[in-house]
Amino acid sequence: MKRLSLPLLAALLVAAVLVSLCLGKYRVPLDDILAFAGWKFFGLSGLDEESRGLLTNVLLDIRLPRILAALLIGAALAVSGTAFQALFINPLVSPGILGVLAGASFGAALGMMLANSWLVVQCSTLAFGFAAVGVAVGIARLFRSHSIIMLVLGGIISGAFFTALLSIAKYAADPTNQLPAIVYWLMGNLAAADRPTILTVSVPMLLGIVLLLCHGGRLNVMSMGEEEASALGINVKQVRMTVIFLATMVSALTVVIGGIIGWVGLIIPHICRMLVGPDNRLLLPAAALLGATYLLVVDNVCRLLFTFEIPTGIVTSLIGIPFFVLVLNNVRRGWR
Amino acid sequence: MSALMQTLGVNFAYRGRKVLHDISLDFRAGEVVSLLGPNGSGKTTLLKVLLGLLMPQSGFVHFEGRLLQSYRRTELAKRMAYVPQVHREAFAYTVEEVVLMGRMPYHGFFSTYSAQDRVLAQTAMAKVGIGHLQDRPYTEISGGERQLTLIARALAQGADVFIMDEPVNGLDYGNQMRLLSDIVGLAREGLTFIMTTHFPDHALMTADRVILFREGAVLADGHPAAVVTTGSLQELYRIEVKVMNIPGQTGSARVCVPAWAL
C-alpha cells in the first residue's frame, strides 16, 4: 500500500486536472481536450481552425492558470505544513505558526491602500510575509535561545502584532472601495489569479517545494529532537533556518496568488500520515500531490456549485474544521 | 595507551551557574566508564560537552588528539553515538525507520537509504534482539524496547563510542539487567561506553572504570572496586550504605546495600 500510494496519488492528480479542464460554464468533452493536446504538443490535426482558437482561449487562457494556481497553492501549503510539523515536533502545527500568513495579510492590505497596482500588492504581501517570520525568529534570538519553544512564542507574538496592524489597515482603509477589496482578498480566492502572475510565481514556488521535498530524511531526524539530530550529524540550525526560509517563501507566495487559504496545511499532512506513515521522505511528496488535488477539487466546487463563485478559503475552512474534529482522536494518539 | 577522548580544564556554566569545574579526564578506547553522582552534579552536562552539543566556556575537548570542534558533525556522528535518556515521540515512525536514521551521516543532500543501509539496520536490530519489532511503531513499544531501538540506531551509525545518559532509566528490573548484559557484550567487541547511572550496583556490574561526580567536580576516578566503596558512597550521596562482597563461582561480585536494610 505504502509503495503504491505515490503513483496512485499522482494518478488522482492527473485525473483531477483533466476533469477540471472539462468542467465549467462551457463544457469541453474529454475527447476535445485530448485532441487539443495532440494538436498542441504533437502537431496532430484533429481539430478545425475555429475550435482550436476557442479551446486555446478556454483551456489555456482561462482554466489552466486557475488550475495551476490551485495545484501550486495546495501543494505549497501541504508541504510547508508537513515540514513545519516535523520541525516543531508537533502534528498540530500549521504553515502560519511563525506569523507568515498574518504578515502577508497585512502586506496585501497595505499594498491595496497605498497603490493601485497589483505588482505593489504582490511585492508587499511577500515582503511582509518574510518580515513577520523575521520578527518571530528575531524574538527567539533576542533571548539567545535556539529552542523550538522560543520560536513558537516568537511566532505567536509576531502573528498577533501583524494581525493588529491588519486591523489598523482595515480601519484606516476607504470603506467604499479598499475595505471590501481587502476583506474579499483575505477570504482566499483563486478567481483573481491572472496568468502572468501565476507563471512568474510558479518558478520560485516549484523550486521551494522541490527543495523542501529534498529535506525529508533530515526532517525525520530533526523530529527526534535537537540534540539527537546533532548527534546524528545534522547541522540543526542550518537545516532549521533553510526549512523556515523555504516554507515562508512558498506560504507567502500562496497569499500572493490567492489570499488566505486555511486548513490545507493542517489536514492534508494528517490524511497523508494515515496513508503513508510518518516518514517524511514519503510523506512530503504525498502531501504535495494530495494537497494539490484537494485544493483543485475544492476550487472546482467553489466555481461550479452555484451561479456565483464562493471564495475558496471559506470552503477549505468549512471542510477542514469538521474533518479535523474527525481525525482529532488520531492526532492525540500521535502526540504525547 | 593513548587517550581516545580527553577533556582539559573544562568549565561550563548555564547562565552564570557553574556546572562543571575544571574537568580534566582521559577516556581510552574499549573502556566502559560509569559516571556516578547525585542529581544536578553535572554528569549529563559532561556527556553533552563530550558530544560537542555544548561548548565549554573554557578548556578543551579532544577526540583522537584533534579538537572536537574541528570535526564536522557528520564526521563525529560516524564515530560517536548518543543514546539519550528521555525521548520525545511525536510521530509513529517504525522501529526500522528509527534505526535507519543512524545511517543519515553517510548520506548527502537527498538522504535516500541504500540496500546496504537496510542490511546494516537489520544486523543492528538482530544484535540487540529486536528484529521482530522492525515494523512496529516506535511509539507503541515498551520503554526497554525503545532503549534497545536507540542502541540499534547507534550500532547502525557505525559509531565506536557510545555515550549514554542513564540507559536503564524507566526500565523494569528484568529489562535493566538484560540491557546491562547487552552493553557488557558490546564492550567486549571493542566498543567504548561512557554512561551516567544512578545505580552504584550497575557501575560495579558493567564498568571498567568509575568516575564519581559531585557539584561539577571529579571526586574520584579509578577501578570500580577502588572507587565504589562504603566510604565514598556515604560521602557522595550522604546516606549510610555498605558495599559488600558476594562470592560467586569464579570470583566475587560487589553489591551496595543501604545500612537500614541490613
Chai-1 contact restraints between the chains, C-beta under 6 A:
chainA,res_idxA,chainB,res_idxB,connection_type,confidence,min_distance_angstrom,max_distance_angstrom,comment,restraint_id
A,I89,B,R88,contact,1.0,0.0,6.0,A-B,restraint_1
A,I89,B,A90,contact,1.0,0.0,6.0,A-B,restraint_2
A,G217,B,S111,contact,1.0,0.0,6.0,A-B,restraint_3
A,V221,B,M101,contact,1.0,0.0,6.0,A-B,restraint_4
A,V221,B,M104,contact,1.0,0.0,6.0,A-B,restraint_5
A,S223,B,F91,contact,1.0,0.0,6.0,A-B,restraint_6
A,G225,B,R88,contact,1.0,0.0,6.0,A-B,restraint_7
A,E227,B,L53,contact,1.0,0.0,6.0,A-B,restraint_8
A,E228,B,P84,contact,1.0,0.0,6.0,A-B,restraint_9
A,S230,B,L53,contact,1.0,0.0,6.0,A-B,restraint_10
A,A231,B,L51,contact,1.0,0.0,6.0,A-B,restraint_11
A,A231,B,Y82,contact,1.0,0.0,6.0,A-B,restraint_12
A,L232,B,A77,contact,1.0,0.0,6.0,A-B,restraint_13
A,L232,B,M104,contact,1.0,0.0,6.0,A-B,restraint_14
A,G233,B,R73,contact,1.0,0.0,6.0,A-B,restraint_15
A,G233,B,T74,contact,1.0,0.0,6.0,A-B,restraint_16
A,G233,B,A77,contact,1.0,0.0,6.0,A-B,restraint_17
A,G233,B,M104,contact,1.0,0.0,6.0,A-B,restraint_18
A,G233,B,P105,contact,1.0,0.0,6.0,A-B,restraint_19
A,N235,B,R73,contact,1.0,0.0,6.0,A-B,restraint_20
A,P278,B,F91,contact,1.0,0.0,6.0,A-B,restraint_21
A,P278,B,A92,contact,1.0,0.0,6.0,A-B,restraint_22
A,P278,B,Y93,contact,1.0,0.0,6.0,A-B,restraint_23
A,D279,B,E97,contact,1.0,0.0,6.0,A-B,restraint_24
A,G334,B,A92,contact,1.0,0.0,6.0,A-B,restraint_25
A,W335,B,A90,contact,1.0,0.0,6.0,A-B,restraint_26
